[in-house]
Amino acid sequence: MHILVTGGAGYIGSHACKALAKAGFVPVVYDNLSTGWAEAVRFGPLVEGDLMDRAALDAAFAHYKPLAVMHFAALSLVGESMTNPAKYWRTNVNGSLNLIEATLAAGVKHIVFSSTCATYGDQDGVTLNEDTQQMPINAYGGSKRAIEMMLRDFERSDGLESVIFRYFNVAGADPDGEVGEQHIPETHLIPLMLEAIDGKRPALTVFGSDYPTPDGTCIRDYVHVCDLVDAHVLGLRWLQADKGSRIFCLGSGQGFSVREVIEASRVVTNRDVPIVAGSRRAGDATSLVCGSTRAVQELGWTPHRSTLTQMIGDALKWSRQPPFAK
């Protein structure tokens, strides 16, 4: 019952490992720990390895003989992908190609892939769904779209079946406090906001106040990390039931502006967020709202934790715990 989880020492991957263990699987984490944390690997074994190391991948498959792969490992900083696109094309695309070839060589035919709504680019006023045209505006989104295309090609050539999840802003933390969000550097809005509230940084920078939105700040759809990984387990079950390859969007279907998230944080914490104005960041879309009707109807998925109050509250509890250490 082993499942190979690439990037399983990271934020989303570690939560997925807990969900897999709860569902009766043994998550085998494959991670180079460049951005992940060994302390977050609590639900199965750790193989420290890089996706570019084919021999290490082959050895992991041979030793654990996984039933399927969950692929989270990727570089994911939009700003960096704008200034250093080669790094993203090389790491995300070449690494995923290596993984796919190792997966097929081991006789494994199922992969659950962590994609992103960033593949859609900037499409304002639209609730994004699985049929929306993909027009990525940065190398991060472009690299994820390329991996989706690879998966389709390898299905035709080798019978590799995949469930692809497209989602955007993941937030919150494990309510039990076993794993949570920790990045160096931190780039996500809610943890940055909580750091500013707690005095761990001078202020929260709001990047852009002149977007064509009601309050001038960009809008995103937020989904609780525990809801998200529940969908990944359902996606694995989908493949095990021989239902074939499928793409699902995951989101609450409701967008919130940066200022709305700040106000929700003030309500949850009963403290004001110190903010400073910053310029727009290259590659940031104005509005991304991700519908999930297909996931609800076909997977039976319910994002019941994905309220701002719940996500900020769980993130707050996690932020007060001792951080992971290298």
BALOBA-1460 file (C-alpha; in Angstrom, 3 decimals):
// residues 326
<rec num="1" residu="m" x="0.000" y="0.000" z="0.000"/>
<rec num="2" residu="h" x="2.967" y="2.321" z="-0.551"/>
<rec num="3" residu="i" x="2.401" y="5.631" z="-2.371"/>
<rec num="4" residu="l" x="5.464" y="7.566" z="-3.560"/>
<rec num="5" residu="v" x="4.960" y="11.230" z="-2.610"/>
<rec num="6" residu="t" x="7.382" y="13.612" z="-4.286"/>
<rec num="7" residu="g" x="7.778" y="16.821" z="-2.324"/>
<rec num="8" residu="g" x="6.233" y="15.086" z="0.673"/>
<rec num="9" residu="a" x="8.376" y="17.096" z="3.100"/>
<rec num="10" residu="g" x="6.819" y="20.359" z="1.927"/>
<rec num="11" residu="y" x="3.678" y="22.184" z="2.973"/>
<rec num="12" residu="i" x="1.022" y="20.470" z="0.867"/>
<rec num="13" residu="g" x="2.913" y="17.192" z="0.500"/>
<rec num="14" residu="s" x="3.257" y="16.676" z="4.254"/>
<rec num="15" residu="h" x="-0.472" y="17.207" z="4.748"/>
<rec num="16" residu="a" x="-1.117" y="14.742" z="1.905"/>
<rec num="17" residu="c" x="1.047" y="12.172" z="3.686"/>
<rec num="18" residu="k" x="-1.060" y="12.486" z="6.823"/>
<rec num="19" residu="a" x="-4.254" y="12.085" z="4.787"/>
<rec num="20" residu="l" x="-2.815" y="9.043" z="3.013"/>
<rec num="21" residu="a" x="-1.797" y="7.419" z="6.293"/>
<rec num="22" residu="k" x="-5.263" y="8.048" z="7.691"/>
<rec num="23" residu="a" x="-6.723" y="6.375" z="4.576"/>
<rec num="24" residu="g" x="-4.629" y="3.234" z="5.139"/>
<rec num="25" residu="f" x="-1.717" y="3.890" z="2.789"/>
<rec num="26" residu="v" x="1.994" y="4.177" z="3.575"/>
<rec num="27" residu="p" x="3.342" y="7.441" z="2.133"/>
<rec num="28" residu="v" x="6.948" y="7.199" z="0.996"/>
<rec num="29" residu="v" x="8.346" y="10.726" z="0.829"/>
<rec num="30" residu="y" x="10.802" y="11.447" z="-1.981"/>
<rec num="31" residu="d" x="12.256" y="14.906" z="-1.382"/>
<rec num="32" residu="n" x="15.600" y="16.665" z="-1.779"/>
<rec num="33" residu="l" x="14.788" y="18.850" z="1.278"/>
<rec num="34" residu="s" x="15.785" y="22.013" z="-0.583"/>
<rec num="35" residu="t" x="12.562" y="23.644" z="0.578"/>
<rec num="36" residu="g" x="11.001" y="20.798" z="2.578"/>
<rec num="37" residu="w" x="11.621" y="19.738" z="6.153"/>
<rec num="38" residu="a" x="12.698" y="16.324" z="7.447"/>
<rec num="39" residu="e" x="10.702" y="17.057" z="10.631"/>
<rec num="40" residu="a" x="7.541" y="17.189" z="8.527"/>
<rec num="41" residu="v" x="8.012" y="13.547" z="7.464"/>
<rec num="42" residu="r" x="5.993" y="11.888" z="10.220"/>
<rec num="43" residu="f" x="3.721" y="9.389" z="8.516"/>
<rec num="44" residu="g" x="6.057" y="7.121" z="6.528"/>
<rec num="45" residu="p" x="9.662" y="6.714" z="5.382"/>
<rec num="46" residu="l" x="11.814" y="9.436" z="3.827"/>
<rec num="47" residu="v" x="13.965" y="8.942" z="0.739"/>
<rec num="48" residu="e" x="16.214" y="11.957" z="0.343"/>
<rec num="49" residu="g" x="16.639" y="12.342" z="-3.401"/>
<rec num="50" residu="d" x="16.267" y="14.688" z="-6.331"/>
<rec num="51" residu="l" x="13.932" y="14.284" z="-9.301"/>
<rec num="52" residu="m" x="16.915" y="14.805" z="-11.590"/>
<rec num="53" residu="d" x="18.603" y="11.714" z="-10.103"/>
<rec num="54" residu="r" x="17.170" y="8.842" z="-12.127"/>
<rec num="55" residu="a" x="19.188" y="6.190" z="-10.281"/>
<rec num="56" residu="a" x="17.785" y="7.346" z="-6.933"/>
<rec num="57" residu="l" x="14.251" y="7.326" z="-8.328"/>
<rec num="58" residu="d" x="14.686" y="3.830" z="-9.728"/>
<rec num="59" residu="a" x="16.042" y="2.620" z="-6.385"/>
<rec num="60" residu="a" x="13.061" y="4.087" z="-4.512"/>
<rec num="61" residu="f" x="10.593" y="2.403" z="-6.872"/>
<rec num="62" residu="a" x="12.457" y="-0.909" z="-6.644"/>
<rec num="63" residu="h" x="12.608" y="-0.870" z="-2.856"/>
<rec num="64" residu="y" x="9.083" y="0.285" z="-2.005"/>
<rec num="65" residu="k" x="7.138" y="-0.901" z="-5.057"/>
<rec num="66" residu="p" x="4.512" y="1.867" z="-4.786"/>
<rec num="67" residu="l" x="1.012" y="1.468" z="-6.155"/>
<rec num="68" residu="a" x="0.937" y="5.039" z="-7.410"/>
<rec num="69" residu="v" x="2.700" y="8.402" z="-7.325"/>
<rec num="70" residu="m" x="1.569" y="11.739" z="-5.890"/>
<rec num="71" residu="h" x="3.669" y="14.439" z="-7.486"/>
<rec num="72" residu="f" x="3.982" y="17.698" z="-5.522"/>
<rec num="73" residu="a" x="7.684" y="18.470" z="-5.946"/>
<rec num="74" residu="a" x="8.219" y="21.711" z="-7.876"/>
<rec num="75" residu="l" x="9.572" y="25.217" z="-7.717"/>
<rec num="76" residu="s" x="6.589" y="27.517" z="-7.210"/>
<rec num="77" residu="l" x="7.593" y="31.160" z="-6.736"/>
<rec num="78" residu="v" x="5.867" y="33.226" z="-9.407"/>
<rec num="79" residu="g" x="8.205" y="36.199" z="-9.088"/>
<rec num="80" residu="e" x="11.325" y="34.068" z="-9.346"/>
<rec num="81" residu="s" x="9.884" y="32.282" z="-12.357"/>
<rec num="82" residu="m" x="9.632" y="35.661" z="-14.102"/>
<rec num="83" residu="t" x="13.280" y="36.553" z="-13.494"/>
<rec num="84" residu="n" x="14.773" y="33.073" z="-13.835"/>
<rec num="85" residu="p" x="12.508" y="31.055" z="-16.154"/>
<rec num="86" residu="a" x="15.253" y="28.602" z="-17.094"/>
<rec num="87" residu="k" x="15.352" y="27.349" z="-13.510"/>
<rec num="88" residu="y" x="11.631" y="26.571" z="-13.642"/>
<rec num="89" residu="w" x="11.611" y="24.905" z="-17.035"/>
<rec num="90" residu="r" x="14.654" y="22.830" z="-16.122"/>
<rec num="91" residu="t" x="13.607" y="21.790" z="-12.623"/>
<rec num="92" residu="n" x="9.853" y="21.382" z="-12.989"/>
<rec num="93" residu="v" x="9.640" y="20.012" z="-16.519"/>
<rec num="94" residu="n" x="12.831" y="17.952" z="-16.754"/>
<rec num="95" residu="g" x="12.351" y="16.658" z="-13.217"/>
<rec num="96" residu="s" x="8.791" y="15.595" z="-13.981"/>
<rec num="97" residu="l" x="9.861" y="13.898" z="-17.215"/>
<rec num="98" residu="n" x="12.443" y="11.944" z="-15.262"/>
<rec num="99" residu="l" x="9.798" y="10.940" z="-12.720"/>
<rec num="100" residu="i" x="7.315" y="9.871" z="-15.388"/>
<rec num="101" residu="e" x="9.888" y="7.696" z="-17.122"/>
<rec num="102" residu="a" x="10.924" y="6.106" z="-13.816"/>
<rec num="103" residu="t" x="7.256" y="5.537" z="-12.943"/>
<rec num="104" residu="l" x="6.599" y="3.716" z="-16.192"/>
<rec num="105" residu="a" x="9.850" y="1.738" z="-15.968"/>
<rec num="106" residu="a" x="8.668" y="0.440" z="-12.590"/>
<rec num="107" residu="g" x="5.357" y="-0.663" z="-14.086"/>
<rec num="108" residu="v" x="3.335" y="1.954" z="-12.181"/>
<rec num="109" residu="k" x="0.432" y="3.380" z="-14.176"/>
<rec num="110" residu="h" x="-1.212" y="5.884" z="-11.800"/>
<rec num="111" residu="i" x="-0.085" y="9.409" z="-10.906"/>
<rec num="112" residu="v" x="-1.862" y="12.216" z="-9.067"/>
<rec num="113" residu="f" x="-0.383" y="15.537" z="-10.147"/>
<rec num="114" residu="s" x="-0.400" y="18.852" z="-8.325"/>
<rec num="115" residu="s" x="-1.014" y="21.501" z="-10.981"/>
<rec num="116" residu="t" x="-2.220" y="25.076" z="-10.563"/>
<rec num="117" residu="c" x="-4.743" y="27.665" z="-11.662"/>
<rec num="118" residu="a" x="-1.704" y="29.694" z="-12.749"/>
<rec num="119" residu="t" x="-1.929" y="27.727" z="-16.006"/>
<rec num="120" residu="y" x="-4.942" y="29.933" z="-16.868"/>
<rec num="121" residu="g" x="-3.101" y="33.242" z="-16.692"/>
<rec num="122" residu="d" x="-5.020" y="36.474" z="-16.133"/>
<rec num="123" residu="q" x="-8.707" y="35.975" z="-16.956"/>
<rec num="124" residu="d" x="-10.712" y="38.482" z="-14.956"/>
<rec num="125" residu="g" x="-14.361" y="38.024" z="-14.131"/>
<rec num="126" residu="v" x="-14.285" y="34.313" z="-14.928"/>
<rec num="127" residu="t" x="-14.755" y="31.387" z="-12.578"/>
<rec num="128" residu="l" x="-12.087" y="29.063" z="-13.907"/>
<rec num="129" residu="n" x="-13.069" y="25.498" z="-14.686"/>
<rec num="130" residu="e" x="-11.499" y="22.509" z="-16.353"/>
<rec num="131" residu="d" x="-12.485" y="23.686" z="-19.843"/>
<rec num="132" residu="t" x="-11.208" y="27.269" z="-19.516"/>
<rec num="133" residu="q" x="-8.450" y="28.057" z="-22.005"/>
<rec num="134" residu="q" x="-4.979" y="27.865" z="-20.476"/>
<rec num="135" residu="m" x="-2.877" y="30.994" z="-21.076"/>
<rec num="136" residu="p" x="-0.090" y="31.089" z="-18.458"/>
<rec num="137" residu="i" x="1.662" y="34.417" z="-17.986"/>
<rec num="138" residu="n" x="4.704" y="33.185" z="-16.049"/>
<rec num="139" residu="a" x="7.171" y="30.312" z="-16.240"/>
<rec num="140" residu="y" x="5.708" y="28.656" z="-13.155"/>
<rec num="141" residu="g" x="2.280" y="28.324" z="-14.771"/>
<rec num="142" residu="g" x="3.866" y="27.474" z="-18.112"/>
<rec num="143" residu="s" x="5.929" y="24.665" z="-16.636"/>
<rec num="144" residu="k" x="2.903" y="23.142" z="-14.931"/>
<rec num="145" residu="r" x="0.921" y="23.290" z="-18.165"/>
<rec num="146" residu="a" x="3.793" y="21.538" z="-19.941"/>
<rec num="147" residu="i" x="3.713" y="18.730" z="-17.382"/>
<rec num="148" residu="e" x="-0.031" y="18.321" z="-17.916"/>
<rec num="149" residu="m" x="0.667" y="17.960" z="-21.628"/>
<rec num="150" residu="m" x="3.371" y="15.366" z="-20.935"/>
<rec num="151" residu="l" x="0.961" y="13.328" z="-18.855"/>
<rec num="152" residu="r" x="-1.549" y="13.315" z="-21.720"/>
<rec num="153" residu="d" x="1.155" y="12.243" z="-24.171"/>
<rec num="154" residu="f" x="2.346" y="9.399" z="-21.959"/>
<rec num="155" residu="e" x="-1.215" y="8.212" z="-21.479"/>
<rec num="156" residu="r" x="-1.512" y="7.817" z="-25.233"/>
<rec num="157" residu="s" x="1.876" y="6.164" z="-25.626"/>
<rec num="158" residu="d" x="2.179" y="4.062" z="-22.451"/>
<rec num="159" residu="g" x="-1.193" y="3.962" z="-20.714"/>
<rec num="160" residu="l" x="-0.145" y="6.195" z="-17.807"/>
<rec num="161" residu="e" x="-3.338" y="7.389" z="-16.126"/>
<rec num="162" residu="s" x="-3.399" y="10.635" z="-14.172"/>
<rec num="163" residu="v" x="-5.623" y="12.782" z="-12.035"/>
<rec num="164" residu="i" x="-4.591" y="16.420" z="-12.373"/>
<rec num="165" residu="f" x="-5.637" y="18.969" z="-9.766"/>
<rec num="166" residu="r" x="-5.549" y="22.681" z="-10.574"/>
<rec num="167" residu="y" x="-5.743" y="24.934" z="-7.550"/>
<rec num="168" residu="f" x="-4.444" y="28.273" z="-6.435"/>
<rec num="169" residu="n" x="-4.010" y="29.742" z="-2.963"/>
<rec num="170" residu="v" x="-3.695" y="26.978" z="-0.404"/>
<rec num="171" residu="a" x="-3.939" y="28.107" z="3.209"/>
<rec num="172" residu="g" x="-4.414" y="26.883" z="6.761"/>
<rec num="173" residu="a" x="-2.700" y="24.046" z="8.596"/>
<rec num="174" residu="d" x="-3.339" y="20.669" z="10.161"/>
<rec num="175" residu="p" x="-5.767" y="21.318" z="13.058"/>
<rec num="176" residu="d" x="-3.843" y="18.738" z="15.134"/>
<rec num="177" residu="g" x="-0.656" y="20.779" z="14.785"/>
<rec num="178" residu="e" x="1.480" y="17.929" z="13.432"/>
<rec num="179" residu="v" x="2.367" y="19.726" z="10.185"/>
<rec num="180" residu="g" x="1.874" y="23.216" z="8.812"/>
<rec num="181" residu="e" x="3.141" y="25.909" z="6.502"/>
<rec num="182" residu="q" x="6.779" y="26.982" z="6.710"/>
<rec num="183" residu="h" x="8.688" y="28.463" z="3.800"/>
<rec num="184" residu="i" x="12.059" y="30.193" z="3.559"/>
<rec num="185" residu="p" x="11.501" y="32.791" z="2.313"/>
<rec num="186" residu="e" x="7.809" y="33.004" z="3.167"/>
<rec num="187" residu="t" x="5.755" y="34.342" z="0.261"/>
<rec num="188" residu="h" x="2.162" y="33.414" z="1.093"/>
<rec num="189" residu="l" x="-0.252" y="36.085" z="2.252"/>
<rec num="190" residu="i" x="-1.731" y="34.552" z="5.406"/>
<rec num="191" residu="p" x="1.520" y="33.498" z="7.135"/>
<rec num="192" residu="l" x="3.126" y="36.816" z="6.173"/>
<rec num="193" residu="m" x="0.136" y="38.606" z="7.666"/>
<rec num="194" residu="l" x="0.374" y="36.628" z="10.905"/>
<rec num="195" residu="e" x="4.097" y="37.335" z="11.137"/>
<rec num="196" residu="a" x="3.349" y="41.051" z="10.857"/>
<rec num="197" residu="i" x="0.690" y="40.803" z="13.575"/>
<rec num="198" residu="d" x="3.121" y="39.007" z="15.897"/>
<rec num="199" residu="g" x="5.949" y="41.450" z="15.228"/>
<rec num="200" residu="k" x="8.101" y="38.902" z="13.424"/>
<rec num="201" residu="r" x="8.289" y="41.328" z="10.498"/>
<rec num="202" residu="p" x="7.755" y="45.103" z="10.510"/>
<rec num="203" residu="a" x="4.690" y="45.048" z="8.266"/>
<rec num="204" residu="l" x="2.817" y="43.216" z="5.544"/>
<rec num="205" residu="t" x="3.553" y="44.553" z="2.071"/>
<rec num="206" residu="v" x="0.473" y="44.870" z="-0.120"/>
<rec num="207" residu="f" x="1.731" y="44.484" z="-3.678"/>
<rec num="208" residu="g" x="-0.411" y="46.758" z="-5.821"/>
<rec num="209" residu="s" x="-3.485" y="48.803" z="-4.962"/>
<rec num="210" residu="d" x="-4.477" y="49.806" z="-8.501"/>
<rec num="211" residu="y" x="-5.874" y="46.532" z="-9.843"/>
<rec num="212" residu="p" x="-9.305" y="46.785" z="-11.528"/>
<rec num="213" residu="t" x="-11.050" y="45.272" z="-8.489"/>
<rec num="214" residu="p" x="-13.483" y="46.842" z="-5.996"/>
<rec num="215" residu="d" x="-10.723" y="47.769" z="-3.518"/>
<rec num="216" residu="g" x="-7.752" y="47.856" z="-5.904"/>
<rec num="217" residu="t" x="-6.039" y="44.719" z="-4.588"/>
<rec num="218" residu="c" x="-5.848" y="41.422" z="-6.440"/>
<rec num="219" residu="i" x="-8.363" y="38.656" z="-5.796"/>
<rec num="220" residu="r" x="-7.676" y="34.995" z="-5.099"/>
<rec num="221" residu="d" x="-9.633" y="31.864" z="-4.238"/>
<rec num="222" residu="y" x="-8.392" y="30.236" z="-1.016"/>
<rec num="223" residu="v" x="-8.727" y="26.546" z="-0.193"/>
<rec num="224" residu="h" x="-7.835" y="24.866" z="3.101"/>
<rec num="225" residu="v" x="-4.841" y="22.558" z="2.787"/>
<rec num="226" residu="c" x="-6.712" y="19.723" z="4.533"/>
<rec num="227" residu="d" x="-9.605" y="19.997" z="2.093"/>
<rec num="228" residu="l" x="-7.113" y="20.011" z="-0.741"/>
<rec num="229" residu="v" x="-5.318" y="16.830" z="0.287"/>
<rec num="230" residu="d" x="-8.625" y="15.074" z="0.937"/>
<rec num="231" residu="a" x="-9.294" y="15.604" z="-2.772"/>
<rec num="232" residu="h" x="-5.942" y="14.035" z="-3.606"/>
<rec num="233" residu="v" x="-6.857" y="10.882" z="-1.716"/>
<rec num="234" residu="l" x="-10.175" y="10.834" z="-3.576"/>
<rec num="235" residu="g" x="-8.224" y="11.250" z="-6.820"/>
<rec num="236" residu="l" x="-6.106" y="8.240" z="-5.937"/>
<rec num="237" residu="r" x="-9.250" y="6.220" z="-5.242"/>
<rec num="238" residu="w" x="-10.607" y="7.394" z="-8.612"/>
<rec num="239" residu="l" x="-7.606" y="5.915" z="-10.404"/>
<rec num="240" residu="q" x="-7.739" y="2.706" z="-8.368"/>
<rec num="241" residu="a" x="-11.361" y="2.298" z="-9.449"/>
<rec num="242" residu="d" x="-10.207" y="2.370" z="-13.107"/>
<rec num="243" residu="k" x="-12.159" y="5.521" z="-13.909"/>
<rec num="244" residu="g" x="-9.374" y="6.846" z="-16.125"/>
<rec num="245" residu="s" x="-7.544" y="10.150" z="-16.384"/>
<rec num="246" residu="r" x="-9.366" y="13.283" z="-15.265"/>
<rec num="247" residu="i" x="-8.695" y="16.963" z="-14.527"/>
<rec num="248" residu="f" x="-10.291" y="18.659" z="-11.529"/>
<rec num="249" residu="c" x="-10.227" y="22.258" z="-10.337"/>
<rec num="250" residu="l" x="-10.166" y="22.761" z="-6.578"/>
<rec num="251" residu="g" x="-11.340" y="25.927" z="-4.901"/>
<rec num="252" residu="s" x="-14.109" y="27.441" z="-2.855"/>
<rec num="253" residu="g" x="-15.548" y="29.224" z="-5.890"/>
<rec num="254" residu="q" x="-15.355" y="32.525" z="-4.028"/>
<rec num="255" residu="g" x="-12.620" y="35.107" z="-4.474"/>
<rec num="256" residu="f" x="-11.301" y="37.401" z="-1.748"/>
<rec num="257" residu="s" x="-9.153" y="40.486" z="-2.214"/>
<rec num="258" residu="v" x="-5.961" y="41.029" z="-0.241"/>
<rec num="259" residu="r" x="-7.721" y="43.696" z="1.803"/>
<rec num="260" residu="e" x="-10.620" y="41.345" z="2.556"/>
<rec num="261" residu="v" x="-8.181" y="38.737" z="3.858"/>
<rec num="262" residu="i" x="-6.508" y="41.391" z="6.013"/>
<rec num="263" residu="e" x="-9.877" y="42.381" z="7.474"/>
<rec num="264" residu="a" x="-10.752" y="38.734" z="8.185"/>
<rec num="265" residu="s" x="-7.430" y="38.379" z="9.980"/>
<rec num="266" residu="r" x="-8.218" y="41.419" z="12.121"/>
<rec num="267" residu="v" x="-11.495" y="39.806" z="13.139"/>
<rec num="268" residu="v" x="-9.933" y="36.396" z="13.920"/>
<rec num="269" residu="t" x="-6.945" y="37.755" z="15.856"/>
<rec num="270" residu="n" x="-8.563" y="40.914" z="17.236"/>
<rec num="271" residu="r" x="-5.426" y="42.763" z="16.170"/>
<rec num="272" residu="d" x="-4.679" y="45.180" z="13.356"/>
<rec num="273" residu="v" x="-2.277" y="44.185" z="10.591"/>
<rec num="274" residu="p" x="0.516" y="46.723" z="9.988"/>
<rec num="275" residu="i" x="0.759" y="47.223" z="6.222"/>
<rec num="276" residu="v" x="2.905" y="49.117" z="3.744"/>
<rec num="277" residu="a" x="2.160" y="49.768" z="0.088"/>
<rec num="278" residu="g" x="4.258" y="48.060" z="-2.564"/>
<rec num="279" residu="s" x="4.289" y="47.997" z="-6.349"/>
<rec num="280" residu="r" x="2.617" y="45.295" z="-8.381"/>
<rec num="281" residu="r" x="4.680" y="42.148" z="-8.823"/>
<rec num="282" residu="a" x="5.424" y="40.935" z="-12.335"/>
<rec num="283" residu="g" x="3.394" y="37.861" z="-13.236"/>
<rec num="284" residu="d" x="0.582" y="38.464" z="-10.745"/>
<rec num="285" residu="a" x="-2.895" y="38.066" z="-12.246"/>
<rec num="286" residu="t" x="-5.671" y="40.446" z="-11.207"/>
<rec num="287" residu="s" x="-8.204" y="37.792" z="-10.251"/>
<rec num="288" residu="l" x="-8.160" y="34.000" z="-10.063"/>
<rec num="289" residu="v" x="-11.249" y="32.192" z="-8.814"/>
<rec num="290" residu="c" x="-11.293" y="28.434" z="-9.201"/>
<rec num="291" residu="g" x="-14.572" y="26.590" z="-9.439"/>
<rec num="292" residu="s" x="-14.772" y="22.962" z="-8.327"/>
<rec num="293" residu="t" x="-18.181" y="21.737" z="-9.472"/>
<rec num="294" residu="r" x="-16.701" y="18.691" z="-11.201"/>
<rec num="295" residu="a" x="-14.748" y="17.660" z="-8.094"/>
<rec num="296" residu="v" x="-17.861" y="18.001" z="-5.941"/>
<rec num="297" residu="q" x="-20.085" y="16.074" z="-8.345"/>
<rec num="298" residu="e" x="-17.688" y="13.357" z="-9.519"/>
<rec num="299" residu="l" x="-15.260" y="12.886" z="-6.610"/>
<rec num="300" residu="g" x="-17.753" y="13.654" z="-3.866"/>
<rec num="301" residu="w" x="-15.375" y="16.310" z="-2.536"/>
<rec num="302" residu="t" x="-16.571" y="18.919" z="-0.049"/>
<rec num="303" residu="p" x="-14.291" y="21.857" z="0.903"/>
<rec num="304" residu="h" x="-15.945" y="22.268" z="4.292"/>
<rec num="305" residu="r" x="-12.904" y="23.843" z="6.015"/>
<rec num="306" residu="s" x="-12.289" y="26.461" z="3.321"/>
<rec num="307" residu="t" x="-13.569" y="29.574" z="5.043"/>
<rec num="308" residu="l" x="-11.263" y="32.497" z="5.772"/>
<rec num="309" residu="t" x="-12.016" y="32.177" z="9.485"/>
<rec num="310" residu="q" x="-11.040" y="28.500" z="9.582"/>
<rec num="311" residu="m" x="-7.943" y="28.897" z="7.425"/>
<rec num="312" residu="i" x="-6.613" y="31.907" z="9.322"/>
<rec num="313" residu="g" x="-7.454" y="30.316" z="12.672"/>
<rec num="314" residu="d" x="-5.624" y="27.063" z="11.883"/>
<rec num="315" residu="a" x="-2.673" y="28.973" z="10.445"/>
<rec num="316" residu="l" x="-2.552" y="31.113" z="13.584"/>
<rec num="317" residu="k" x="-2.389" y="28.068" z="15.873"/>
<rec num="318" residu="w" x="0.414" y="26.600" z="13.762"/>
<rec num="319" residu="s" x="2.361" y="29.886" z="13.734"/>
<rec num="320" residu="r" x="2.552" y="29.860" z="17.537"/>
<rec num="321" residu="q" x="4.344" y="26.491" z="17.590"/>
<rec num="322" residu="p" x="8.142" y="26.017" z="17.439"/>
<rec num="323" residu="p" x="9.218" y="26.010" z="13.768"/>
<rec num="324" residu="f" x="10.773" y="23.075" z="11.967"/>
<rec num="325" residu="a" x="14.565" y="23.101" z="12.038"/>
<rec num="326" residu="k" x="16.977" y="21.900" z="9.368"/>
